[in-house]
Amino acid sequence: SGGSLDSVLHTLIVEKFMAASSIITVSSGGEYVVRVSGVNPQLVDFMKKPLSPITTLVLAASAMVLGKPLKLVREEVRGATLEVAMGVAG
């Protein structure tokens, strides 16, 4: 489905949208955690609201790549770093 989750998210968020400087994706036990680091300073304020645009993009792109419906488990913001945890819905 067009590459690994990590590479697809990197292409979208880092290369195409220039929204952050790096992406790290970890999966364990049916949960996927995506750490978006070096978020563009112009977007940091948007991360302070629940379900930020970057989180929405991560969820949508991840569901497409994995071919599974996903639900948001956790969204944490620390400075210019966003951590999104997702689980398979259903």
N, C-alpha and C positions, 0 to 999 in steps of 0.2 A: 504493500500500500504506500509506495512512494518513499520508502526509507524508514529508518528507525525513528522512534519518538524524539529522541534527543536531537538528531540531525534535522528533522522537520521543524521542531520548535526553534532551533538555532537559526535556521534559514529564515523563518518568519519573523521572529522577534528581534534577533540581532542584526541580520543582514538586510532584510526587506524593510522593516519598520524602524530600525535603529532605535528601538525602545529600551535596549539594555546592552551590556557588554558581554555577558556570558549566561549560559543556561546549563544547569546540571540536573539530570533526571535519574531518580532511583526508584526501583520498584521492589516491593517485598510483600508477600502474603496478600496479593490482590489490591494493595494500595500503591498508588503512584505519587511520588513527591517530586515537584519541580521547583528548583531554586533559581530564581531570576535575579542576577546580581548586576550592580552597576546600572540601575535603572536611570534612564535619561532624566536629568533634573526637572525638565519641563513636565514630566509625567508623575513625579513623586506625589504631588498633591492629590492626583486622581486615585492613588493607592490607599489613601486614608479613608475612602468610602468603601463599604462592603461591596463585594463583587466588582472590583475595579475592571477597567477595560482590558488590562493585561491578563487578569484572572479569567475573564470571559474568553479571551483568545486562546489561552492555555487549555481550558476545558474543551472548547469546540474543536481545536486542532487535535488534541489528544484523543477525543472520542472518534474522530475521523480516522486517524492513523491506526488506532487499536481496533476499530470496528466494533466498539462496545459502548453502550450508554454509560456515562460517568456522572457521579454526583460529587459535589464539593464537600469535603470532609473538614478542611481547615484552610484558612487564609491568614497568614501572618506577615506583618510588615515590620521590618527592623531597618530604619534608615532608608538606604537606597536598595534594599534587598527585599524581595517578595518571595514567600514560600507558599506554594499551593499544594495541598494534599487532596487527592481524589481517590474515590473508590468506585468499583463497578456497581451501577445502580441495578436494583431488582433482586 
